[in-house]
Amino acid sequence: MVDDLIRRGQDCLTPALAFHTDIIVKKAEGLYVESVDGKRYMDFSSGLATVNIGHCQPDVLKAAKSQMDELVHSGCIFRYASEVELAENLARITPGGIEMFFFSNSGAEAVEGAVKLARYATGRQGVIGFLGCFHGRTMGALSLTSSAARYRKGFHPLVPSVYHSPYPYCYRCHMGMDRTSCSVECFEYLEKILKYQITPEEVACVVIEPVLGEGGYVVPPMGFMKKLRELCSRHGILLITDEVQSGFGRTGRWFATEHFDISPDIIVMGKAIASGFPLSAFGASKELMSKWPKGAHGTTFGGNPVSCAAANATIRTIERDGLLSNAAKMGEYCVKRVLEIKGRTKGIGDVRGLGLMIGVELIKDDNTPDKDRLDSIMKKCLERGLVIIECGVDKNIARLMPPLTVTKEEIDRALAIFEEALS
């Protein structure tokens, strides 16, 4: 059955669609995924940081099924409670000043909407992104994406007036600096863009992942994020934080931006917002959102009633079960355990992260990225019942991102498999 389904998929699904595993799922629940051949896996990918409270969470399914009995689709024809309730919930949990929302279907779509809003509201066209950030694969989002050149290959020319500045990736500094003596030279590069390439008065927005996702699970220095917020405020540039992967408790806070004690002008959300149901959003202040008129942006499926009901149940579950606190505690425990493994194993260059968004960088003896070893490790982990996936431009960084419900015992079990595969 497994080989047959894979073969059938190869005949009718585009080869552009890449799967991390060939597991055919019979059932998924919480941390665990069971295949059709009866094997059970610990999913330390959380469906690519999407099922943050676990697969098929019962309260989320109940809310979705209840909504399905009432209304499945609106298409902006009818009004319904689950969408309004979700907007109210998001206004309560997002960083200060975010009051109004537009719902879309995917992270890339929400990024596109956020940049459209910024350009329309400011009357400016320039957009600045950062090397290593991933924002999606639609043409506008792809123009900002620079986590790897391969995502952009074959799709030029991209959207114009998009500029890129180095992300503060301290382990592999784009500026060739050492983190112990760095004076945030990457920020100085950003200032040079505004001096040599485009004036601040022409820049609509700066778009950044507050924790680098696809680009390597990198946490920027507090000082960099503070400087970035100040620069944007000084020049009337809108700061957009892309929280598609880092949001909804992944870092031990509702949103990673909170760790830096700053507030964005526009926040982008997706992935874990509805525990696997297709939904995304971007939010801003009422003043900013009100600057574009009715019909300036639209959607057919965005804010789907069932997805919104699932999102409301997701937020309730995170609050009721204290999952932000658990993510912070388990993340700290997981990093401590991985550092212990690093101390007795060759080939781990760096361990970093916030909450349960943890990156483990594999290196060779000469400190260069070791993609081949990580490929071998992931394969061995899969054989032993643990799903982990990679990231980074060289694909040498293991992502550890279990659901926020994970326990110490489950982390210990997963890391025992990981260490065995390392050996």
N, C-alpha and C positions, 0 to 999 in steps of 0.2 A: 504493500500500500504506500509506504514512504517513497520508494523509488518511482512508483507510478505517478504519484502526485507531483513530485519534483519534475519528472519528465513532461507531464501535461502542462505544468507551469512554464517550463522552458519553451513550449510550443506556442503559448498564447499570451505570456506576460513579457513586456519589454525588457531586454537585457540591461537597460539603463537602471532598472530597479535592483538595488543590491541588498541582499539579506545577510545578516551577521551569522546566522546558523541555518541548518537544514532541519531543525526540530519541527515536527508537525504536531501541533498542540491538540490534545484531547480536552484538557481542562486546566484552568489557571485559577489560583486562589491565594490571596495574600502574597507572600514571598515566593510561592512555589508554582511551578509549571509542570504539568504532567504530559508526556508525549503519548502518541497513539500506541507505541510499543510498551507502554507502562513505566518508562523511566521518569524519575522525578528530579527536577532541577531547581536550584536556588537561583532566582533571578536578581543578580546584583547589577542589572542594567535598568530595572524598573520600567521596562518597555521604553527605553531611551528617555529616562527621567520624566515619564508621563503618568504612570500609575503610582504616584507618590504615597498613596495610602494603601497600596497593594492591589493586586489583580482582583477584579470582580468583587469589590467591597460591598457587602450586603446592603447597607443603607443607601449607597449610591444606586445600586440596581433597583431597589425598592422605589426610590424617588423617580427614577427614569421610567419604570413600568407604570407608576401611577400617572405620570404626565402623559404617557402614550395612550392611556385610556381617555384622555381629555382632548389633547391637541398635539399633533406631531409636527406640523409645519404651518408657518404664517406667511413667509415671503413678503414681509412688511405690509401685509394687507390687514391683519388683525393684531390687536394688542393682547397681551397675556401676562400673568402675574410673575412667572418664573424669571423672565428677563429683567423686570423692574426690581424684583427682590435681589437678583444677582448684582445689579448695578449698585444697589444700596449696600450690599455686603462688601463689595469691592471698595466703595468709598470709605468704608469703615476700616479696612485692613491695609490699604495701600498707604505709602508715605504721604506726609502732610501736603495739602493743596490739590490732591487729585480728587475730582468731584464728579466728573462726567465721563461716560464711556461709549465706545463704539465696538460692537461685537462682530468678529469675523470668524473664519474657519480654521486657519492655520497661522503659525508664527510668522511666516513670510508675508502673508496677506496683512497681518496686523502691522508689521514693520512698514510695508508700503503705505498703509493708511496714515501711520504716524508721521512719515516724511511728507506726505501730501498735506497733512494738516499744518506742519511746520512751514512749508513753503507758502502755502496760501495765507496763513496768519501773519507771517512776517513780510511777505512780498519779496523775499530774497530767494535765491536759487541754490547757493552753494551748500554742500553737505560734506561733513568731515567724519570719517570712520577711522578704525584702528587696525593695524596689521595683526592678523591672527583671529579677528572676530568673525563669527559666522552669523548671518542674519537671514538666510533663506536662499532659494534658488529661482524665484521669479525675477524678472529682469531688473527691477528697481532694487530689490533686496540683494540680488547677486552683485550688483554694482558696488554695494557696500561690503559684501562678503570678501574676506581675504585670508581665511584660515588655511587655504591652499590654492595655488594657481590652477590646479586640475579642475576645480569647480567652475572656473571661468573660461577654461580652454574651449575654443570653438564657438564662443558666444559674443565675441566683440563685433561691432562697437557696443559698449554698454552705455548706461545713462551718463550724460556728461555732468561736469561740475561736481564730481565726487572726488575727494582727496583723502589720502590715508596717512596717518601718523603712527609711529611705533607704539605698540601696547607695552606697558611696563611689565615685561616678562623677565623678572629678575634673575632667574636661574640661567636663562640664555638671553642675555640683554642684547637687544637690537643695536644698542649704541656701544657695545663692547666694554661696558662698565662692570665693576664688581659691586655687589649689593652692600658691602660694608663701607664703601667709600662713595657711593653714588649720590649725586645731588639732584636727582630726578632730571637727567639730561634728556630723557624722552619727552618730557614736558616742554623743554626748551625747543625741541624739534617742532612740536606743535605750534609754538609761538612763531617759529620761522616760516611755517606754512602761511600764517596770517600776515607775514611781512613780505614774503617773496612770491607767493602763488595766488592768493586771493585775500582781499581786504576783509576785516571782520564785518564791515557793513554789508557785505554781500553774502555772508554765511547765514543760512536759515537755522541749521541745527548741527549739533555734534551727537553722533550715535555711538554708544559704547555698551558692551556687556560688562556689568559690574563684577562678574567673575567669568573669565574666559571659558567658554564651553568647548565646542568642537576643536578650538585652537589649542587646547592643552590643559584645561582646568587650572588656570593661573589666577591667583588672588592679587590684585594690584595693591600697592602701598596706600595707606590712608592719606598720606600727604599728596599723592598724585590726584586722587579723587577730589580732595578738598580744593586743590588748585584748579582743577577742571571746572568745578562748580563756580568758583569765583570768576574765572575767565569768561565763562558763558554769561553770567549775570552782568559782568562789566560791559560786555559788548552787545547785549540784547540778543544773544544766540540761545536758542532753545536746546536744553540738554535732554536727550532721549536715552533712557536706560532700557536695554533689551533684556528683559527678565524671563524670556521664553523658557530657558532651561534652568535658571537659578531661582525661579519663583515658587510660591506655594509651599514654603517650609523646607525646601531642599537644602538650604544653608543654615537651618536652625532658627531663622527668622522668616516672617512671611515673604520678605523680599530681600535679596542680597544688598540692595542699596542701603538698607537700614544699618548695616555694619559700619558704614562710613559716615553716618550721621549727616547725610545730605538728602535733599529731595529733588527729584527730577521735575522737569516741566511736563514731560510726556513719559509714560511708562508703558511698555509693551509686554503682554502676557500671552501664554499659550501652554502647550504640552499638558502640565499637571492640573490645569484649571478645572477640568471636568473628569479627571480620573480615566481618561481614555476615550471619552466621547469627543468628537471633533468640535473644537471651540477655541477661539482666541479673542483677545481684546486689546485695545489701547485706551489709555485714560489721560485726562488733563484737567485743568481747572475749568470752571464754568466760563470764566472770562475768555480763556483761550479757545475752548470748543465753540463758543458762540460767535467766533470770528468768521466761521464759514457758514454759508446760508444753506437752507434746505435744498437737498439734491446735489450738494457738492461732493458727496461720497455716498455709496450705497452698497447693498448686498442682497442676495437672494436667500442664502442659507445661514448667514451669520446670525448668531443669537438664537439658534434653533431652540424651540421650547424644551425638548428632551435634554439637550446638552446643558441648557441653563439650569434645569432641575437637578441634573447630576452635579453641576458645579456648586450649587447651593448646598447639596448634601455633602460634598467634599469639604467645603469650608466648615460646616457644622461638625463634621467628624474630626477634623484637625483640632478644632477648639475643644470639643468635648473630651477627647482622648489625650489631650496634652501633648500632641505630636511634635510641636515646635520644640518643646523642652527635651523630648526624647531624641529628636534629631540632633540637637546640640550636644547632648551627653553621649549618645552613641557615636557621633562623629569624632568627638574628642577621644573616646576610647579606641575607635578604629585606627585613627592616626597614630596613637601611642603604640598599638600592637604592630602596625606596619613599620614604624620606626625601629621597633625591636627586631623585626625580621631583617630590616636594612642593616642593622648592626652585626648580624651574623651571616649575611648573604652578600655575595658579590653581585654587582650589576644594577643596583638601585641608586640612581643619582639624586633624586629629589622626591620628597613626599610633601604634598601641600593640599590645602582645601579649606572649606568652611562647611561646618555641619556634615551632612552626608553627600557632599560633592567633593570627592577626594581623587586626586591624581597621583599616580605612582610612575615616575619617569625611569624607563629602562635605558641603561647606557652600556657601551663597551668599555674596555680598559682605557681607551684614549678619550673617554667622555663623549664620544659621538653617539647619536641615537642608535638604539639596538632594536629595530623593528622585527628582525627575524626571530629574536629570542622571545619577544612579546607574542608573536604569532604562535610560536611553539607553546608558550605558557597558556594562552587562551584555549588552544586545542586540548591540552592536557586537562585544564580545568573543566572544559565541557565534557570530556570523557568521564570525569569524576563527579559530574552533576552540579557544576557551578558555571553560570553564565556571566562573563564580564566582557566588555567591549573596549575598544581603543579610541584614542583621539590624538590630536597634535598633527602638525604639518608632516612629520615623519612617521606618524602612526606608531610611536614607541611609548605612548603613555597609556597605562591602564586606568580606566575609569571605575571607581568603586562608588556606586550610587544605589544602594538597596533602598527599599521603601522606608518611610519615616517610622514605621512600626517595628523595625528590626530590633532584636534583642542581643545582649552580649553573647549568649550561647550561640546564636546564629552567626554572629560576626566571627566568633572563635572557630566555628566549624568551617566557614567560608575561607578564612585566612589560613587554616591548616591545609586546605586543598591548594590555596594559592602558593603557600611556602613549599609544599611538596612539588608543585609544578615548577617553581623557581629552581629547585634543586636538581 
